Amino acid sequence: MSAIYHIITPSGQRLIEASTRAVAINFAVKSSVTAKSVTASELYALTKSGVQVEVAEPKKLDENQTKIEGV
């Protein structure tokens, strides 16, 4: 079953039909965002230039961690 998701980006708004919120977001950003693994030397150069490593963790929806977004 799918739903219509309202996706808001810096470049504008979109209505996307998808099976989940994550699928809708992925579809909306796939042409403007890329991701790749970095080598040790790339990691060193990027962190030396001020780019910080961020840890991506699922958003906890309740105190007991029984509901986790995207799981």
Biopython code that builds the backbone (N, CA, C, O; Angstrom):
import numpy as np
from Bio.PDB.StructureBuilder import StructureBuilder

atoms = [
    (1, "MET", "N", (0.840, -1.170, 0.000)),
    (1, "MET", "CA", (0.000, 0.000, 0.000)),
    (1, "MET", "C", (0.889, 1.238, 0.000)),
    (1, "MET", "O", (1.885, 1.281, 0.722)),
    (2, "SER", "N", (0.551, 2.223, -0.781)),
    (2, "SER", "CA", (1.367, 3.423, -0.872)),
    (2, "SER", "C", (0.617, 4.626, -0.317)),
    (2, "SER", "O", (-0.589, 4.577, -0.076)),
    (3, "ALA", "N", (1.359, 5.695, -0.124)),
    (3, "ALA", "CA", (0.806, 6.954, 0.360)),
    (3, "ALA", "C", (1.468, 8.087, -0.407)),
    (3, "ALA", "O", (2.498, 7.892, -1.053)),
    (4, "ILE", "N", (0.875, 9.267, -0.334)),
    (4, "ILE", "CA", (1.449, 10.455, -0.952)),
    (4, "ILE", "C", (2.217, 11.211, 0.135)),
    (4, "ILE", "O", (1.660, 11.536, 1.183)),
    (5, "TYR", "N", (3.490, 11.486, -0.120)),
    (5, "TYR", "CA", (4.342, 12.189, 0.827)),
    (5, "TYR", "C", (4.684, 13.578, 0.292)),
    (5, "TYR", "O", (4.984, 13.745, -0.890)),
    (6, "HIS", "N", (4.635, 14.560, 1.170)),
    (6, "HIS", "CA", (5.003, 15.932, 0.838)),
    (6, "HIS", "C", (6.483, 16.082, 1.166)),
    (6, "HIS", "O", (6.858, 16.078, 2.338)),
    (7, "ILE", "N", (7.314, 16.212, 0.166)),
    (7, "ILE", "CA", (8.760, 16.318, 0.328)),
    (7, "ILE", "C", (9.162, 17.776, 0.137)),
    (7, "ILE", "O", (8.842, 18.392, -0.879)),
    (8, "ILE", "N", (9.871, 18.319, 1.131)),
    (8, "ILE", "CA", (10.306, 19.707, 1.084)),
    (8, "ILE", "C", (11.828, 19.737, 1.022)),
    (8, "ILE", "O", (12.499, 19.186, 1.894)),
    (9, "THR", "N", (12.369, 20.377, -0.002)),
    (9, "THR", "CA", (13.815, 20.491, -0.182)),
    (9, "THR", "C", (14.164, 21.959, -0.393)),
    (9, "THR", "O", (13.271, 22.774, -0.628)),
    (10, "PRO", "N", (15.435, 22.308, -0.315)),
    (10, "PRO", "CA", (15.822, 23.696, -0.583)),
    (10, "PRO", "C", (15.418, 24.156, -1.990)),
    (10, "PRO", "O", (15.210, 25.348, -2.217)),
    (11, "SER", "N", (15.309, 23.226, -2.918)),
    (11, "SER", "CA", (14.965, 23.606, -4.294)),
    (11, "SER", "C", (13.465, 23.630, -4.556)),
    (11, "SER", "O", (13.043, 24.020, -5.645)),
    (12, "GLY", "N", (12.646, 23.224, -3.585)),
    (12, "GLY", "CA", (11.206, 23.274, -3.779)),
    (12, "GLY", "C", (10.462, 22.159, -3.077)),
    (12, "GLY", "O", (11.029, 21.431, -2.262)),
    (13, "GLN", "N", (9.178, 22.032, -3.404)),
    (13, "GLN", "CA", (8.315, 21.028, -2.803)),
    (13, "GLN", "C", (7.867, 20.022, -3.851)),
    (13, "GLN", "O", (7.703, 20.353, -5.025)),
    (14, "ARG", "N", (7.674, 18.788, -3.404)),
    (14, "ARG", "CA", (7.230, 17.723, -4.319)),
    (14, "ARG", "C", (6.220, 16.842, -3.607)),
    (14, "ARG", "O", (6.286, 16.673, -2.389)),
    (15, "LEU", "N", (5.298, 16.288, -4.352)),
    (15, "LEU", "CA", (4.393, 15.264, -3.851)),
    (15, "LEU", "C", (4.807, 13.954, -4.501)),
    (15, "LEU", "O", (4.807, 13.834, -5.726)),
    (16, "ILE", "N", (5.160, 12.971, -3.678)),
    (16, "ILE", "CA", (5.679, 11.705, -4.204)),
    (16, "ILE", "C", (4.881, 10.552, -3.618)),
    (16, "ILE", "O", (4.714, 10.455, -2.402)),
    (17, "GLU", "N", (4.392, 9.685, -4.484)),
    (17, "GLU", "CA", (3.701, 8.483, -4.038)),
    (17, "GLU", "C", (4.741, 7.385, -3.836)),
    (17, "GLU", "O", (5.525, 7.090, -4.737)),
    (18, "ALA", "N", (4.743, 6.786, -2.655)),
    (18, "ALA", "CA", (5.727, 5.752, -2.341)),
    (18, "ALA", "C", (5.183, 4.837, -1.253)),
    (18, "ALA", "O", (4.203, 5.158, -0.580)),
    (19, "SER", "N", (5.838, 3.696, -1.095)),
    (19, "SER", "CA", (5.404, 2.726, -0.097)),
    (19, "SER", "C", (5.773, 3.148, 1.324)),
    (19, "SER", "O", (5.067, 2.800, 2.271)),
    (20, "THR", "N", (6.876, 3.897, 1.487)),
    (20, "THR", "CA", (7.285, 4.385, 2.807)),
    (20, "THR", "C", (7.860, 5.783, 2.681)),
    (20, "THR", "O", (8.191, 6.239, 1.586)),
    (21, "ARG", "N", (7.975, 6.457, 3.816)),
    (21, "ARG", "CA", (8.568, 7.788, 3.852)),
    (21, "ARG", "C", (10.014, 7.749, 3.370)),
    (21, "ARG", "O", (10.454, 8.637, 2.640)),
    (22, "ALA", "N", (10.749, 6.723, 3.779)),
    (22, "ALA", "CA", (12.150, 6.606, 3.368)),
    (22, "ALA", "C", (12.277, 6.453, 1.853)),
    (22, "ALA", "O", (13.172, 7.038, 1.243)),
    (23, "VAL", "N", (11.394, 5.676, 1.251)),
    (23, "VAL", "CA", (11.422, 5.501, -0.207)),
    (23, "VAL", "C", (11.129, 6.832, -0.895)),
    (23, "VAL", "O", (11.764, 7.162, -1.897)),
    (24, "ALA", "N", (10.183, 7.593, -0.374)),
    (24, "ALA", "CA", (9.847, 8.895, -0.966)),
    (24, "ALA", "C", (11.023, 9.859, -0.881)),
    (24, "ALA", "O", (11.331, 10.555, -1.849)),
    (25, "ILE", "N", (11.679, 9.902, 0.273)),
    (25, "ILE", "CA", (12.834, 10.796, 0.437)),
    (25, "ILE", "C", (13.968, 10.368, -0.485)),
    (25, "ILE", "O", (14.585, 11.202, -1.148)),
    (26, "ASN", "N", (14.239, 9.073, -0.526)),
    (26, "ASN", "CA", (15.301, 8.565, -1.398)),
    (26, "ASN", "C", (15.023, 8.932, -2.858)),
    (26, "ASN", "O", (15.926, 9.369, -3.571)),
    (27, "PHE", "N", (13.802, 8.760, -3.290)),
    (27, "PHE", "CA", (13.427, 9.087, -4.664)),
    (27, "PHE", "C", (13.635, 10.575, -4.943)),
    (27, "PHE", "O", (14.111, 10.946, -6.016)),
    (28, "ALA", "N", (13.279, 11.425, -3.981)),
    (28, "ALA", "CA", (13.365, 12.876, -4.176)),
    (28, "ALA", "C", (14.799, 13.379, -4.259)),
    (28, "ALA", "O", (15.084, 14.325, -4.992)),
    (29, "VAL", "N", (15.695, 12.759, -3.518)),
    (29, "VAL", "CA", (17.064, 13.293, -3.466)),
    (29, "VAL", "C", (18.070, 12.541, -4.318)),
    (29, "VAL", "O", (19.227, 12.953, -4.415)),
    (30, "LYS", "N", (17.648, 11.440, -4.941)),
    (30, "LYS", "CA", (18.626, 10.605, -5.648)),
    (30, "LYS", "C", (19.384, 11.329, -6.753)),
    (30, "LYS", "O", (20.515, 10.957, -7.062)),
    (31, "SER", "N", (18.789, 12.353, -7.353)),
    (31, "SER", "CA", (19.488, 13.048, -8.430)),
    (31, "SER", "C", (20.385, 14.175, -7.927)),
    (31, "SER", "O", (21.221, 14.677, -8.678)),
    (32, "SER", "N", (20.223, 14.582, -6.662)),
    (32, "SER", "CA", (21.017, 15.706, -6.179)),
    (32, "SER", "C", (21.993, 15.342, -5.059)),
    (32, "SER", "O", (22.791, 16.181, -4.640)),
    (33, "VAL", "N", (21.938, 14.115, -4.577)),
    (33, "VAL", "CA", (22.809, 13.701, -3.483)),
    (33, "VAL", "C", (23.538, 12.427, -3.876)),
    (33, "VAL", "O", (22.944, 11.509, -4.442)),
    (34, "THR", "N", (24.820, 12.377, -3.575)),
    (34, "THR", "CA", (25.582, 11.153, -3.824)),
    (34, "THR", "C", (26.283, 10.735, -2.538)),
    (34, "THR", "O", (26.498, 11.549, -1.641)),
    (35, "ALA", "N", (26.628, 9.481, -2.464)),
    (35, "ALA", "CA", (27.365, 8.970, -1.307)),
    (35, "ALA", "C", (28.358, 7.926, -1.791)),
    (35, "ALA", "O", (28.050, 7.116, -2.665)),
    (36, "LYS", "N", (29.544, 7.955, -1.216)),
    (36, "LYS", "CA", (30.550, 6.953, -1.554)),
    (36, "LYS", "C", (31.433, 6.728, -0.341)),
    (36, "LYS", "O", (31.554, 7.603, 0.517)),
    (37, "SER", "N", (32.037, 5.582, -0.270)),
    (37, "SER", "CA", (32.993, 5.297, 0.792)),
    (37, "SER", "C", (34.249, 6.132, 0.553)),
    (37, "SER", "O", (34.595, 6.443, -0.586)),
    (38, "VAL", "N", (34.919, 6.486, 1.633)),
    (38, "VAL", "CA", (36.152, 7.263, 1.490)),
    (38, "VAL", "C", (37.349, 6.419, 1.901)),
    (38, "VAL", "O", (37.250, 5.517, 2.733)),
    (39, "THR", "N", (38.459, 6.736, 1.300)),
    (39, "THR", "CA", (39.719, 6.087, 1.683)),
    (39, "THR", "C", (40.253, 6.777, 2.937)),
    (39, "THR", "O", (39.772, 7.843, 3.320)),
    (40, "ALA", "N", (41.231, 6.174, 3.558)),
    (40, "ALA", "CA", (41.842, 6.768, 4.745)),
    (40, "ALA", "C", (42.438, 8.139, 4.429)),
    (40, "ALA", "O", (42.327, 9.067, 5.229)),
    (41, "SER", "N", (43.067, 8.263, 3.267)),
    (41, "SER", "CA", (43.673, 9.555, 2.918)),
    (41, "SER", "C", (42.602, 10.611, 2.638)),
    (41, "SER", "O", (42.787, 11.781, 2.975)),
    (42, "GLU", "N", (41.492, 10.213, 2.028)),
    (42, "GLU", "CA", (40.393, 11.155, 1.804)),
    (42, "GLU", "C", (39.789, 11.583, 3.136)),
    (42, "GLU", "O", (39.487, 12.760, 3.334)),
    (43, "LEU", "N", (39.611, 10.626, 4.053)),
    (43, "LEU", "CA", (39.077, 10.932, 5.377)),
    (43, "LEU", "C", (39.981, 11.929, 6.096)),
    (43, "LEU", "O", (39.504, 12.894, 6.695)),
    (44, "TYR", "N", (41.272, 11.690, 6.032)),
    (44, "TYR", "CA", (42.237, 12.588, 6.663)),
    (44, "TYR", "C", (42.134, 13.996, 6.070)),
    (44, "TYR", "O", (42.062, 14.979, 6.808)),
    (45, "ALA", "N", (42.128, 14.090, 4.756)),
    (45, "ALA", "CA", (42.083, 15.398, 4.089)),
    (45, "ALA", "C", (40.773, 16.132, 4.403)),
    (45, "ALA", "O", (40.776, 17.335, 4.663)),
    (46, "LEU", "N", (39.682, 15.413, 4.377)),
    (46, "LEU", "CA", (38.395, 16.050, 4.639)),
    (46, "LEU", "C", (38.286, 16.534, 6.076)),
    (46, "LEU", "O", (37.844, 17.658, 6.318)),
    (47, "THR", "N", (38.685, 15.701, 7.035)),
    (47, "THR", "CA", (38.602, 16.127, 8.435)),
    (47, "THR", "C", (39.590, 17.258, 8.722)),
    (47, "THR", "O", (39.296, 18.147, 9.521)),
    (48, "LYS", "N", (40.743, 17.232, 8.086)),
    (48, "LYS", "CA", (41.726, 18.310, 8.254)),
    (48, "LYS", "C", (41.178, 19.632, 7.726)),
    (48, "LYS", "O", (41.515, 20.696, 8.245)),
    (49, "SER", "N", (40.323, 19.568, 6.681)),
    (49, "SER", "CA", (39.742, 20.793, 6.116)),
    (49, "SER", "C", (38.488, 21.248, 6.875)),
    (49, "SER", "O", (37.862, 22.244, 6.511)),
    (50, "GLY", "N", (38.130, 20.513, 7.928)),
    (50, "GLY", "CA", (37.012, 20.971, 8.762)),
    (50, "GLY", "C", (35.721, 20.181, 8.642)),
    (50, "GLY", "O", (34.767, 20.456, 9.370)),
    (51, "VAL", "N", (35.667, 19.212, 7.746)),
    (51, "VAL", "CA", (34.461, 18.393, 7.620)),
    (51, "VAL", "C", (34.430, 17.421, 8.791)),
    (51, "VAL", "O", (35.403, 16.707, 9.033)),
    (52, "GLN", "N", (33.316, 17.391, 9.517)),
    (52, "GLN", "CA", (33.206, 16.517, 10.677)),
    (52, "GLN", "C", (32.478, 15.231, 10.318)),
    (52, "GLN", "O", (31.590, 15.228, 9.465)),
    (53, "VAL", "N", (32.857, 14.143, 10.968)),
    (53, "VAL", "CA", (32.180, 12.863, 10.804)),
    (53, "VAL", "C", (30.902, 12.898, 11.627)),
    (53, "VAL", "O", (30.933, 13.210, 12.817)),
    (54, "GLU", "N", (29.769, 12.574, 10.988)),
    (54, "GLU", "CA", (28.480, 12.509, 11.670)),
    (54, "GLU", "C", (28.061, 11.048, 11.773)),
    (54, "GLU", "O", (28.285, 10.269, 10.846)),
    (55, "VAL", "N", (27.461, 10.680, 12.881)),
    (55, "VAL", "CA", (27.003, 9.310, 13.080)),
    (55, "VAL", "C", (25.512, 9.255, 12.766)),
    (55, "VAL", "O", (24.709, 9.925, 13.414)),
    (56, "ALA", "N", (25.149, 8.453, 11.767)),
    (56, "ALA", "CA", (23.748, 8.295, 11.378)),
    (56, "ALA", "C", (23.133, 7.181, 12.206)),
    (56, "ALA", "O", (23.530, 6.021, 12.097)),
    (57, "GLU", "N", (22.167, 7.541, 13.028)),
    (57, "GLU", "CA", (21.475, 6.561, 13.857)),
    (57, "GLU", "C", (19.980, 6.723, 13.653)),
    (57, "GLU", "O", (19.509, 7.827, 13.381)),
    (58, "PRO", "N", (19.227, 5.635, 13.780)),
    (58, "PRO", "CA", (17.766, 5.755, 13.678)),
    (58, "PRO", "C", (17.221, 6.649, 14.786)),
    (58, "PRO", "O", (17.733, 6.645, 15.905)),
    (59, "LYS", "N", (16.193, 7.405, 14.471)),
    (59, "LYS", "CA", (15.554, 8.274, 15.448)),
    (59, "LYS", "C", (14.695, 7.428, 16.386)),
    (59, "LYS", "O", (13.832, 6.674, 15.936)),
    (60, "LYS", "N", (14.933, 7.555, 17.684)),
    (60, "LYS", "CA", (14.157, 6.812, 18.678)),
    (60, "LYS", "C", (12.836, 7.537, 18.898)),
    (60, "LYS", "O", (12.824, 8.729, 19.204)),
    (61, "LEU", "N", (11.730, 6.828, 18.744)),
    (61, "LEU", "CA", (10.422, 7.452, 18.840)),
    (61, "LEU", "C", (9.813, 7.369, 20.230)),
    (61, "LEU", "O", (8.803, 8.022, 20.493)),
    (62, "ASP", "N", (10.398, 6.585, 21.126)),
    (62, "ASP", "CA", (9.909, 6.520, 22.500)),
    (62, "ASP", "C", (11.051, 6.209, 23.461)),
    (62, "ASP", "O", (12.130, 5.792, 23.042)),
    (63, "GLU", "N", (10.804, 6.415, 24.741)),
    (63, "GLU", "CA", (11.852, 6.247, 25.755)),
    (63, "GLU", "C", (12.386, 4.830, 25.846)),
    (63, "GLU", "O", (13.575, 4.631, 26.094)),
    (64, "ASN", "N", (11.522, 3.843, 25.647)),
    (64, "ASN", "CA", (11.923, 2.447, 25.779)),
    (64, "ASN", "C", (12.577, 1.894, 24.524)),
    (64, "ASN", "O", (12.954, 0.723, 24.488)),
    (65, "GLN", "N", (12.715, 2.706, 23.512)),
    (65, "GLN", "CA", (13.324, 2.316, 22.241)),
    (65, "GLN", "C", (12.622, 1.129, 21.585)),
    (65, "GLN", "O", (13.241, 0.352, 20.859)),
    (66, "THR", "N", (11.320, 1.002, 21.851)),
    (66, "THR", "CA", (10.572, -0.077, 21.216)),
    (66, "THR", "C", (10.115, 0.294, 19.819)),
    (66, "THR", "O", (9.823, -0.574, 18.996)),
    (67, "LYS", "N", (10.056, 1.597, 19.558)),
    (67, "LYS", "CA", (9.683, 2.065, 18.230)),
    (67, "LYS", "C", (10.844, 2.885, 17.687)),
    (67, "LYS", "O", (11.206, 3.912, 18.260)),
    (68, "ILE", "N", (11.420, 2.440, 16.598)),
    (68, "ILE", "CA", (12.545, 3.141, 15.980)),
    (68, "ILE", "C", (12.182, 3.435, 14.535)),
    (68, "ILE", "O", (11.775, 2.540, 13.794)),
    (69, "GLU", "N", (12.330, 4.689, 14.138)),
    (69, "GLU", "CA", (11.981, 5.099, 12.786)),
    (69, "GLU", "C", (12.813, 4.347, 11.756)),
    (69, "GLU", "O", (14.026, 4.205, 11.907)),
    (70, "GLY", "N", (12.151, 3.871, 10.713)),
    (70, "GLY", "CA", (12.847, 3.204, 9.618)),
    (70, "GLY", "C", (13.127, 1.746, 9.855)),
    (70, "GLY", "O", (13.731, 1.089, 9.007)),
    (71, "VAL", "N", (12.701, 1.215, 10.995)),
    (71, "VAL", "CA", (12.946, -0.198, 11.300)),
    (71, "VAL", "C", (11.647, -0.949, 11.272)),
    (71, "VAL", "O", (11.628, -2.158, 11.502)),
]
sb = StructureBuilder()
sb.init_structure("model")
sb.init_model(0)
sb.init_chain("A")
sb.init_seg("    ")
for serial, (resi, resn, name, xyz) in enumerate(atoms, 1):
    if name == "N":
        sb.init_residue(resn, " ", resi, " ")
    sb.init_atom(name, np.array(xyz, "f"), 0.0, 1.0, " ", f" {name:<3s}", serial, name[0])
structure = sb.get_structure()
